[in-house]
């Protein structure tokens, strides 16, 4: 489980960096050019994160993944992780059903973002 958390958090943090610097192939990253520009809470959090290499295109791709896997309230909650990454750990270890359900959706989002945006 710890490895999964590390992987998901790594994806989210890497996703706002330059994809090529983090092992993404140019072909996969180029595919994101075909995505429609998408904005929302994840896109906004990604763009305002101040991480090196953050681009509108990459943040749009991450938002597309969020739109495909998370509800609007879940997106708002996940966007908070950009400001406070420790909150993700708190939710991950929580035994509350609501937190467990959110974490499963968040993991699916992370997997989708990794596939779509690398």
N, CA, C and O atoms as a MOPAC input file, in Angstrom:
PM7 MOZYME 1SCF
protein

 N      0.82600 1    -1.18200 1     0.00000 1
 C      0.00000 1     0.00000 1     0.00000 1
 C      0.87400 1     1.25100 1     0.00000 1
 O      0.55600 1     2.23300 1    -0.67200 1
 N      1.97600 1     1.21900 1     0.75200 1
 C      2.87400 1     2.37100 1     0.81400 1
 C      3.43600 1     2.68700 1    -0.56600 1
 O      3.59200 1     3.85100 1    -0.93400 1
 N      3.73900 1     1.63000 1    -1.32800 1
 C      4.27600 1     1.83100 1    -2.67000 1
 C      3.22600 1     2.48400 1    -3.57300 1
 O      3.54900 1     3.34500 1    -4.39100 1
 N      1.97900 1     2.06800 1    -3.41700 1
 C      0.89800 1     2.65200 1    -4.20500 1
 C      0.75200 1     4.13100 1    -3.90200 1
 O      0.60100 1     4.94100 1    -4.81600 1
 N      0.79600 1     4.48900 1    -2.62600 1
 C      0.69500 1     5.89300 1    -2.23600 1
 C      1.85100 1     6.68100 1    -2.82200 1
 O      1.66000 1     7.77100 1    -3.36000 1
 N      3.03800 1     6.13400 1    -2.71900 1
 C      4.20500 1     6.81400 1    -3.27400 1
 C      4.06200 1     6.99300 1    -4.77500 1
 O      4.40200 1     8.04600 1    -5.31500 1
 N      3.56400 1     5.97300 1    -5.44400 1
 C      3.39000 1     6.03800 1    -6.88300 1
 C      2.37100 1     7.10300 1    -7.26300 1
 O      2.62300 1     7.92000 1    -8.14800 1
 N      1.22800 1     7.09600 1    -6.60000 1
 C      0.17700 1     8.07100 1    -6.90900 1
 C      0.65800 1     9.48400 1    -6.62800 1
 O      0.46200 1    10.37500 1    -7.45400 1
 N      1.27800 1     9.70300 1    -5.49200 1
 C      1.76100 1    11.04700 1    -5.16500 1
 C      2.86700 1    11.46100 1    -6.13300 1
 O      2.93700 1    12.62000 1    -6.54100 1
 N      3.72200 1    10.52100 1    -6.49700 1
 C      4.77400 1    10.82400 1    -7.46000 1
 C      4.19700 1    11.22500 1    -8.80200 1
 O      4.68700 1    12.15400 1    -9.44400 1
 N      3.16500 1    10.53200 1    -9.22200 1
 C      2.52600 1    10.85600 1   -10.49600 1
 C      1.95900 1    12.26600 1   -10.46000 1
 O      2.12600 1    13.04100 1   -11.40100 1
 N      1.29800 1    12.58400 1    -9.37600 1
 C      0.69300 1    13.90700 1    -9.28200 1
 C      1.75300 1    15.00900 1    -9.26500 1
 O      1.57500 1    16.05700 1    -9.88700 1
 N      2.83700 1    14.77500 1    -8.56300 1
 C      3.88700 1    15.78400 1    -8.50800 1
 C      4.65500 1    15.85600 1    -9.81800 1
 O      5.00100 1    16.94200 1   -10.28400 1
 N      4.91800 1    14.70300 1   -10.40700 1
 C      5.63500 1    14.66600 1   -11.67400 1
 C      4.78000 1    15.24900 1   -12.77800 1
 O      5.28600 1    15.89500 1   -13.69600 1
 N      3.50500 1    15.02300 1   -12.68600 1
 C      2.61500 1    15.45900 1   -13.75300 1
 C      2.70100 1    16.95500 1   -13.99700 1
 O      2.44100 1    17.41300 1   -15.10900 1
 N      3.05400 1    17.70700 1   -13.00100 1
 C      3.18200 1    19.14600 1   -13.19100 1
 C      4.60400 1    19.54500 1   -13.52900 1
 O      4.91100 1    20.73400 1   -13.60700 1
 N      5.46200 1    18.58600 1   -13.72600 1
 C      6.81400 1    18.86900 1   -14.20100 1
 C      6.87500 1    18.57900 1   -15.68500 1
 O      5.86500 1    18.19800 1   -16.27700 1
 N      8.02200 1    18.74700 1   -16.29500 1
 C      8.16000 1    18.44500 1   -17.72500 1
 C      8.10500 1    16.94300 1   -17.90900 1
 O      8.88100 1    16.21600 1   -17.28800 1
 N      7.21900 1    16.47500 1   -18.73400 1
 C      7.03500 1    15.04300 1   -18.94500 1
 C      8.30000 1    14.38400 1   -19.46600 1
 O      8.63600 1    13.27700 1   -19.04400 1
 N      9.01300 1    15.04900 1   -20.38200 1
 C     10.20400 1    14.42800 1   -20.94800 1
 C     11.28900 1    14.22000 1   -19.89300 1
 O     12.08100 1    13.28400 1   -19.99700 1
 N     11.33100 1    15.07400 1   -18.89100 1
 C     12.34900 1    14.95700 1   -17.85900 1
 C     12.07200 1    13.79800 1   -16.91900 1
 O     12.95700 1    13.38500 1   -16.16900 1
 N     10.88100 1    13.28000 1   -16.94700 1
 C     10.49800 1    12.24300 1   -16.00300 1
 C     10.22100 1    10.91300 1   -16.68400 1
 O      9.43200 1    10.11100 1   -16.18400 1
 N     10.86400 1    10.67300 1   -17.82200 1
 C     10.77700 1     9.36500 1   -18.44800 1
 C      9.63900 1     9.18700 1   -19.43500 1
 O      9.47500 1     8.09500 1   -19.97800 1
 N      8.85300 1    10.21200 1   -19.68400 1
 C      7.78200 1    10.06400 1   -20.65300 1
 C      8.38200 1    10.04600 1   -22.05200 1
 O      9.34200 1    10.75800 1   -22.34700 1
 N      7.81100 1     9.24300 1   -22.87600 1
 C      8.29000 1     9.19300 1   -24.24600 1
 C      7.70500 1    10.35300 1   -25.02700 1
 O      6.57600 1    10.76200 1   -24.75600 1
 N      8.43200 1    10.89200 1   -25.98000 1
 C      7.89600 1    11.98600 1   -26.78000 1
 C      6.58900 1    11.62000 1   -27.46100 1
 O      5.70300 1    12.46500 1   -27.58700 1
 N      6.45300 1    10.37800 1   -27.90300 1
 C      5.24200 1     9.95000 1   -28.58700 1
 C      4.03100 1    10.06400 1   -27.67300 1
 O      2.99100 1    10.58400 1   -28.07800 1
 N      4.16100 1     9.58100 1   -26.44800 1
 C      3.04200 1     9.64400 1   -25.51900 1
 C      2.72100 1    11.08000 1   -25.16100 1
 O      1.55500 1    11.47400 1   -25.13200 1
 N      3.73900 1    11.85100 1   -24.89300 1
 C      3.52800 1    13.25200 1   -24.52600 1
 C      2.92700 1    14.01900 1   -25.69500 1
 O      2.07400 1    14.88500 1   -25.49600 1
 N      3.36400 1    13.71000 1   -26.91100 1
 C      2.82200 1    14.36800 1   -28.09300 1
 C      1.32900 1    14.08400 1   -28.22800 1
 O      0.58000 1    14.92600 1   -28.72300 1
 N      0.89800 1    12.91700 1   -27.79500 1
 C     -0.52000 1    12.56900 1   -27.90900 1
 C     -1.39700 1    13.53100 1   -27.13000 1
 O     -2.56700 1    13.70900 1   -27.46900 1
 N     -0.85300 1    14.15600 1   -26.09100 1
 C     -1.65500 1    15.09600 1   -25.30800 1
 C     -1.99100 1    16.34200 1   -26.11000 1
 O     -2.91100 1    17.07500 1   -25.74600 1
 N     -1.27100 1    16.59800 1   -27.18600 1
 C     -1.58900 1    17.75300 1   -28.02900 1
 C     -2.96100 1    17.60300 1   -28.65900 1
 O     -3.58700 1    18.59700 1   -29.02600 1
 N     -3.42900 1    16.38400 1   -28.78600 1
 C     -4.72300 1    16.14200 1   -29.39800 1
 C     -5.87800 1    16.33400 1   -28.42200 1
 O     -7.04100 1    16.29300 1   -28.82300 1
 N     -5.56800 1    16.54300 1   -27.15100 1
 C     -6.61800 1    16.72800 1   -26.16100 1
 C     -7.19400 1    18.13600 1   -26.25400 1
 O     -6.48100 1    19.09300 1   -26.55900 1
 N     -8.45600 1    18.24500 1   -25.99600 1
 C     -9.09700 1    19.54500 1   -25.93600 1
 C     -8.61500 1    20.23800 1   -24.66800 1
 O     -8.47800 1    19.60400 1   -23.62200 1
 N     -8.35800 1    21.53600 1   -24.76000 1
 C     -7.92500 1    22.28500 1   -23.58300 1
 C     -9.01700 1    22.17500 1   -22.52500 1
 O    -10.17600 1    22.48900 1   -22.79600 1
 N     -8.66700 1    21.74600 1   -21.36000 1
 C     -9.62700 1    21.53300 1   -20.29700 1
 C     -9.17400 1    22.26100 1   -19.04100 1
 O     -8.02200 1    22.14600 1   -18.62400 1
 N    -10.07400 1    22.99500 1   -18.45500 1
 C     -9.76400 1    23.69100 1   -17.21100 1
 C    -10.68100 1    23.18700 1   -16.11500 1
 O    -11.73700 1    22.61300 1   -16.38400 1
 N    -10.27600 1    23.40300 1   -14.90600 1
 C    -11.03500 1    22.98600 1   -13.74000 1
 C    -10.15100 1    23.10800 1   -12.52100 1
 O     -9.06600 1    23.68400 1   -12.60000 1
 N    -10.59300 1    22.57700 1   -11.39300 1
 C     -9.82800 1    22.73700 1   -10.15800 1
 C     -8.44100 1    22.09700 1   -10.19100 1
 O     -7.50000 1    22.64300 1    -9.61600 1
 N     -8.30300 1    20.96700 1   -10.84400 1
 C     -6.99900 1    20.29700 1   -10.93300 1
 C     -6.07200 1    21.11900 1   -11.83000 1
 O     -4.90800 1    21.33800 1   -11.49200 1
 N     -6.58300 1    21.56400 1   -12.95600 1
 C     -5.80300 1    22.40200 1   -13.87400 1
 C     -5.31400 1    23.64700 1   -13.15000 1
 O     -4.13700 1    23.99400 1   -13.24100 1
 N     -6.19500 1    24.31400 1   -12.44200 1
 C     -5.82400 1    25.54300 1   -11.72500 1
 C     -4.76900 1    25.27900 1   -10.66200 1
 O     -3.80600 1    26.03500 1   -10.53500 1
 N     -4.94900 1    24.20900 1    -9.90200 1
 C     -3.97800 1    23.86800 1    -8.85400 1
 C     -2.62700 1    23.52200 1    -9.46600 1
 O     -1.58200 1    23.91100 1    -8.94300 1
 N     -2.65400 1    22.79700 1   -10.56300 1
 C     -1.42600 1    22.42000 1   -11.26500 1
 C     -0.69800 1    23.66900 1   -11.75600 1
 O      0.50700 1    23.80600 1   -11.54400 1
 N     -1.41500 1    24.57200 1   -12.40500 1
 C     -0.79900 1    25.78500 1   -12.95600 1
 C     -0.25100 1    26.70100 1   -11.87100 1
 O      0.77200 1    27.35600 1   -12.07300 1
 N     -0.91400 1    26.75500 1   -10.73500 1
 C     -0.46400 1    27.65800 1    -9.66900 1
 C      0.52200 1    26.99400 1    -8.70900 1
 O      0.94100 1    27.60600 1    -7.72700 1
 N      0.89200 1    25.74500 1    -8.98900 1
 C      1.77200 1    25.01300 1    -8.07300 1
 C      3.19500 1    25.54700 1    -8.07100 1
 O      3.92600 1    25.35300 1    -7.10000 1
 N      3.60100 1    26.22000 1    -9.14800 1
 C      4.94900 1    26.76700 1    -9.21100 1
 C      6.03000 1    25.75000 1    -9.50300 1
 O      7.21500 1    26.05700 1    -9.37400 1
 N      5.64900 1    24.54800 1    -9.89300 1
 C      6.65500 1    23.52600 1   -10.20900 1
 C      7.29000 1    23.81600 1   -11.55100 1
 O      6.63300 1    24.31200 1   -12.46600 1
 N      8.57000 1    23.50500 1   -11.66700 1
 C      9.29500 1    23.70000 1   -12.92900 1
 C      8.64800 1    22.89000 1   -14.04500 1
 O      8.23400 1    21.74700 1   -13.84800 1
 N      8.57300 1    23.49900 1   -15.20300 1
 C      8.08200 1    22.79100 1   -16.37500 1
 C      6.57700 1    22.66500 1   -16.47400 1
 O      6.07700 1    22.01200 1   -17.38900 1
 N      5.84300 1    23.27200 1   -15.55700 1
 C      4.39200 1    23.20100 1   -15.62300 1
 C      3.91600 1    23.94900 1   -16.85900 1
 O      4.26100 1    25.11200 1   -17.06600 1
 N      3.12500 1    23.27500 1   -17.67100 1
 C      2.58900 1    23.89500 1   -18.87100 1
 C      1.07200 1    23.78500 1   -18.86800 1
 O      0.50100 1    22.91400 1   -18.21100 1
 N      0.43800 1    24.66500 1   -19.59800 1
 C     -1.01800 1    24.61400 1   -19.71700 1
 C     -1.45200 1    23.28500 1   -20.33300 1
 O     -2.46400 1    22.71000 1   -19.93200 1
 N     -0.68500 1    22.80400 1   -21.30600 1
 C     -1.03400 1    21.55000 1   -21.97600 1
 C     -0.98800 1    20.38000 1   -21.00100 1
 O     -1.90900 1    19.56400 1   -20.96400 1
 N      0.05100 1    20.29800 1   -20.23300 1
 C      0.18300 1    19.19300 1   -19.28300 1
 C     -0.89700 1    19.26700 1   -18.21000 1
 O     -1.50600 1    18.25500 1   -17.86300 1
 N     -1.13000 1    20.46100 1   -17.68800 1
 C     -2.17300 1    20.62000 1   -16.67100 1
 C     -3.54900 1    20.32100 1   -17.25000 1
 O     -4.41200 1    19.79300 1   -16.54800 1
 N     -3.76600 1    20.65200 1   -18.52200 1
 C     -5.02500 1    20.30400 1   -19.19000 1
 C     -5.18900 1    18.79800 1   -19.29300 1
 O     -6.27900 1    18.26700 1   -19.08300 1
 N     -4.11000 1    18.12200 1   -19.61500 1
 C     -4.15800 1    16.66600 1   -19.71200 1
 C     -4.53400 1    16.05200 1   -18.36200 1
 O     -5.35700 1    15.14100 1   -18.28400 1
 N     -3.92200 1    16.56400 1   -17.32100 1
 C     -4.22700 1    16.06800 1   -15.97800 1
 C     -5.68500 1    16.34300 1   -15.63200 1
 O     -6.33900 1    15.52100 1   -14.99000 1
 N     -6.19400 1    17.49600 1   -16.05500 1
 C     -7.59800 1    17.82600 1   -15.81300 1
 C     -8.52000 1    16.89000 1   -16.58400 1
 O     -9.56400 1    16.48500 1   -16.07200 1
 N     -8.13900 1    16.54600 1   -17.81200 1
 C     -8.93000 1    15.59000 1   -18.59600 1
 C     -9.02900 1    14.26300 1   -17.84400 1
 O    -10.10600 1    13.67300 1   -17.75300 1
 N     -7.91600 1    13.80500 1   -17.31400 1
 C     -7.92500 1    12.55600 1   -16.53900 1
 C     -8.84400 1    12.68600 1   -15.32700 1
 O     -9.57300 1    11.75200 1   -14.99200 1
 N     -8.80800 1    13.83800 1   -14.67800 1
 C     -9.68700 1    14.06900 1   -13.52100 1
 C    -11.15100 1    14.06200 1   -13.95000 1
 O    -11.99900 1    13.48900 1   -13.26600 1
 N    -11.44700 1    14.69800 1   -15.07900 1
 C    -12.82800 1    14.71900 1   -15.56800 1
 C    -13.34600 1    13.32400 1   -15.86900 1
 O    -14.54100 1    13.05600 1   -15.74000 1
 N    -12.45400 1    12.44400 1   -16.26600 1
 C    -12.84300 1    11.08100 1   -16.61600 1
 C    -13.00600 1    10.18000 1   -15.39700 1
 O    -13.65900 1     9.14100 1   -15.48700 1
 N    -12.42900 1    10.55400 1   -14.26800 1
 C    -12.41200 1     9.62000 1   -13.13200 1
 C    -12.93600 1    10.18600 1   -11.81700 1
 O    -13.29100 1     9.41400 1   -10.92600 1
 N    -12.99600 1    11.49200 1   -11.66700 1
 C    -13.39600 1    12.09200 1   -10.39300 1
 C    -14.63400 1    12.96400 1   -10.55300 1
 O    -14.82400 1    13.60700 1   -11.58600 1
 N    -15.47000 1    12.98000 1    -9.52800 1
 C    -16.59600 1    13.91100 1    -9.49600 1
 C    -16.06000 1    15.31200 1    -9.21200 1
 O    -14.89700 1    15.46700 1    -8.83900 1
 N    -16.89000 1    16.31800 1    -9.38400 1
 C    -16.45900 1    17.69000 1    -9.11100 1
 C    -16.01300 1    17.87000 1    -7.65300 1
 O    -14.96400 1    18.47000 1    -7.42000 1
 N    -16.76800 1    17.37400 1    -6.66800 1
 C    -16.28700 1    17.50600 1    -5.27600 1
 C    -14.96200 1    16.75900 1    -5.04400 1
 O    -14.11000 1    17.23200 1    -4.29200 1
 N    -14.79200 1    15.61300 1    -5.67800 1
 C    -13.53800 1    14.87900 1    -5.54600 1
 C    -12.38600 1    15.66200 1    -6.17400 1
 O    -11.27200 1    15.64600 1    -5.65200 1
 N    -12.64300 1    16.34400 1    -7.28500 1
 C    -11.61800 1    17.16000 1    -7.91200 1
 C    -11.20800 1    18.31000 1    -6.99200 1
 O    -10.02300 1    18.62100 1    -6.87800 1
 N    -12.16900 1    18.93100 1    -6.34700 1
 C    -11.86200 1    20.00700 1    -5.41000 1
 C    -10.97600 1    19.48700 1    -4.27300 1
 O    -10.00300 1    20.13100 1    -3.87900 1
 N    -11.32500 1    18.34300 1    -3.77200 1
 C    -10.55000 1    17.74100 1    -2.67700 1
 C     -9.13300 1    17.39700 1    -3.12800 1
 O     -8.16700 1    17.67800 1    -2.41900 1
 N     -9.01000 1    16.79000 1    -4.30400 1
 C     -7.69800 1    16.40800 1    -4.83800 1
 C     -6.85000 1    17.63800 1    -5.14100 1
 O     -5.63300 1    17.60200 1    -4.95800 1
 N     -7.45800 1    18.70600 1    -5.59300 1
 C     -6.71500 1    19.93300 1    -5.89600 1
 C     -6.02600 1    20.46400 1    -4.64300 1
 O     -4.97300 1    21.09400 1    -4.73500 1
 N     -6.60400 1    20.21700 1    -3.49500 1
 C     -6.00200 1    20.64400 1    -2.23500 1
 C     -4.66800 1    19.97600 1    -1.95600 1
 O     -3.86200 1    20.50200 1    -1.18900 1
 N     -4.42500 1    18.82500 1    -2.56800 1
 C     -3.15700 1    18.12100 1    -2.36600 1
 C     -1.98100 1    18.89900 1    -2.93200 1
 O     -0.85100 1    18.72200 1    -2.47600 1
 N     -2.22100 1    19.75400 1    -3.91200 1
 C     -1.13700 1    20.56300 1    -4.46900 1
 C     -0.64700 1    21.57700 1    -3.43400 1
 O      0.54100 1    21.89400 1    -3.38400 1
 N     -1.55800 1    22.07700 1    -2.61800 1
 C     -1.19200 1    23.02500 1    -1.56100 1
 C     -0.69000 1    22.31400 1    -0.30800 1
 O      0.19600 1    22.80900 1     0.38800 1
 N     -1.26200 1    21.15800 1    -0.03400 1
 C     -0.94200 1    20.44300 1     1.19600 1
 C     -0.82600 1    18.94200 1     0.91300 1
 O     -1.78000 1    18.19700 1     1.13600 1
 N      0.34000 1    18.49200 1     0.42300 1
 C      0.50100 1    17.06800 1     0.09700 1
 C      0.30400 1    16.13800 1     1.29500 1
 O     -0.05600 1    14.97400 1     1.11600 1
 N      0.53200 1    16.62700 1     2.49200 1
 C      0.35700 1    15.79400 1     3.68000 1
 C     -1.10000 1    15.35000 1     3.84100 1
 O     -1.37100 1    14.29200 1     4.40900 1
 N     -2.01700 1    16.14600 1     3.34900 1
 C     -3.44100 1    15.79900 1     3.43700 1
 C     -3.73000 1    14.48500 1     2.70600 1
 O     -4.59800 1    13.72200 1     3.12900 1
 N     -3.01500 1    14.22000 1     1.62100 1
 C     -3.19300 1    12.95700 1     0.90600 1
 C     -2.85400 1    11.77500 1     1.81100 1
 O     -3.56000 1    10.76600 1     1.81400 1
 N     -1.78700 1    11.90300 1     2.56800 1
 C     -1.39400 1    10.83000 1     3.48600 1
 C     -2.44700 1    10.63100 1     4.57300 1
 O     -2.75400 1     9.49900 1     4.94700 1
 N     -2.98400 1    11.70700 1     5.06500 1
 C     -4.01700 1    11.62600 1     6.10600 1
 C     -5.23200 1    10.86400 1     5.57300 1
 O     -5.77900 1     9.99400 1     6.25000 1
 N     -5.63500 1    11.19900 1     4.37300 1
 C     -6.80200 1    10.53500 1     3.77600 1
 C     -6.49000 1     9.08000 1     3.46900 1
 O     -7.33400 1     8.20700 1     3.67600 1
 N     -5.29300 1     8.81200 1     2.97900 1
 C     -4.91200 1     7.44500 1     2.62300 1
 C     -4.97700 1     6.50800 1     3.82000 1
 O     -5.41100 1     5.36500 1     3.67500 1
 N     -4.56600 1     6.94900 1     4.97800 1
 C     -4.54100 1     6.07900 1     6.15300 1
 C     -5.84100 1     6.11500 1     6.95200 1
 O     -6.00500 1     5.36600 1     7.91500 1
 N     -6.75100 1     6.97700 1     6.55500 1
 C     -8.03300 1     7.08600 1     7.25600 1
 C     -8.82800 1     5.79500 1     7.11300 1
 O     -8.74500 1     5.10700 1     6.09500 1
 N     -9.59800 1     5.47900 1     8.14700 1
 C    -10.46900 1     4.30000 1     8.09800 1
 C    -11.92700 1     4.69300 1     7.84600 1
 O    -12.81300 1     3.84000 1     7.84800 1
 N    -12.16500 1     5.97200 1     7.63200 1
 C    -13.52600 1     6.42300 1     7.32200 1
 C    -13.90700 1     5.95600 1     5.92200 1
 O    -13.11100 1     6.06400 1     4.98900 1
 N    -15.10900 1     5.44400 1     5.77600 1
 C    -15.57800 1     4.92000 1     4.49700 1
 C    -15.49300 1     5.98700 1     3.41100 1
 O    -15.06600 1     5.69500 1     2.29400 1
 N    -15.88700 1     7.19800 1     3.71600 1
 C    -15.84600 1     8.28900 1     2.73300 1
 C    -14.42300 1     8.51100 1     2.22200 1
 O    -14.21100 1     8.69400 1     1.02300 1
 N    -13.45700 1     8.49300 1     3.12900 1
 C    -12.05700 1     8.67600 1     2.73800 1
 C    -11.54400 1     7.49700 1     1.91800 1
 O    -10.80300 1     7.68300 1     0.95200 1
 N    -11.93600 1     6.29300 1     2.30100 1
 C    -11.51500 1     5.11500 1     1.54900 1
 C    -12.07200 1     5.13300 1     0.13100 1
 O    -11.37100 1     4.78500 1    -0.81900 1
 N    -13.33000 1     5.53700 1    -0.01100 1
 C    -13.94000 1     5.62700 1    -1.33700 1
 C    -13.25100 1     6.70300 1    -2.17100 1
 O    -12.98700 1     6.50400 1    -3.35700 1
 N    -12.96500 1     7.83000 1    -1.55000 1
 C    -12.25700 1     8.89100 1    -2.26300 1
 C    -10.88500 1     8.40700 1    -2.70400 1
 O    -10.47200 1     8.65800 1    -3.83600 1
 N    -10.17600 1     7.71300 1    -1.81600 1
 C     -8.82400 1     7.27800 1    -2.14400 1
 C     -8.82000 1     6.31500 1    -3.32900 1
 O     -7.92300 1     6.37200 1    -4.17000 1
 N     -9.79900 1     5.44600 1    -3.39900 1
 C     -9.89300 1     4.53000 1    -4.54200 1
 C    -10.10700 1     5.31000 1    -5.83600 1
 O     -9.48700 1     5.00300 1    -6.85400 1
 N    -10.97300 1     6.30800 1    -5.80500 1
 C    -11.20200 1     7.14300 1    -6.99000 1
 C     -9.93500 1     7.92900 1    -7.33300 1
 O     -9.60200 1     8.09000 1    -8.50700 1
 N     -9.23800 1     8.41100 1    -6.32300 1
 C     -8.01600 1     9.18100 1    -6.53700 1
 C     -6.92600 1     8.30500 1    -7.15700 1
 O     -6.18900 1     8.75700 1    -8.03400 1
 N     -6.82500 1     7.08300 1    -6.71300 1
 C     -5.85200 1     6.15200 1    -7.29800 1
 C     -6.16600 1     5.90200 1    -8.76600 1
 O     -5.26700 1     5.88100 1    -9.60700 1
 N     -7.45300 1     5.71000 1    -9.07000 1
 C     -7.85500 1     5.50300 1   -10.47000 1
 C     -7.50400 1     6.73700 1   -11.29700 1
 O     -7.05900 1     6.61600 1   -12.43800 1
 N     -7.70200 1     7.90600 1   -10.73100 1
 C     -7.32900 1     9.15500 1   -11.40100 1
 C     -5.82100 1     9.20200 1   -11.66700 1
 O     -5.38900 1     9.56200 1   -12.76200 1
 N     -5.04000 1     8.84200 1   -10.67300 1
 C     -3.58800 1     8.84500 1   -10.83100 1
 C     -3.13500 1     7.90000 1   -11.92700 1
 O     -2.25200 1     8.23400 1   -12.71700 1
 N     -3.73600 1     6.72300 1   -11.97600 1
 C     -3.39100 1     5.75500 1   -13.02200 1
 C     -3.79000 1     6.29100 1   -14.39900 1
 O     -3.04900 1     6.14000 1   -15.37000 1
 N     -4.95300 1     6.90900 1   -14.47300 1
 C     -5.42500 1     7.45100 1   -15.74600 1
 C     -4.52200 1     8.60500 1   -16.19300 1
 O     -4.16300 1     8.69100 1   -17.36700 1
 N     -4.15700 1     9.48500 1   -15.27100 1
 C     -3.28200 1    10.61700 1   -15.60800 1
 C     -1.91700 1    10.11500 1   -16.07600 1
 O     -1.33700 1    10.65900 1   -17.01600 1
 N     -1.41800 1     9.09600 1   -15.42600 1
 C     -0.11700 1     8.55600 1   -15.82900 1
 C     -0.19100 1     8.00300 1   -17.25100 1
 O      0.70000 1     8.25300 1   -18.06300 1
 N     -1.22900 1     7.26600 1   -17.54700 1
 C     -1.38600 1     6.68600 1   -18.87700 1
 C     -1.58700 1     7.76700 1   -19.94700 1
 O     -0.96600 1     7.72500 1   -21.00800 1
 N     -2.44200 1     8.70800 1   -19.65900 1
 C     -2.81800 1     9.72600 1   -20.62400 1
 C     -1.74700 1    10.79700 1   -20.84300 1
 O     -1.58500 1    11.30700 1   -21.95200 1
 N     -1.03000 1    11.12700 1   -19.79200 1
 C     -0.18400 1    12.32400 1   -19.83700 1
 C      1.30500 1    12.07100 1   -19.89800 1
 O      2.07900 1    13.02900 1   -19.90900 1
 N      1.73300 1    10.84800 1   -19.93900 1
 C      3.17800 1    10.63700 1   -20.00200 1
 C      3.75400 1    10.94000 1   -21.33400 1
 O      4.96300 1    10.80600 1   -21.52900 1

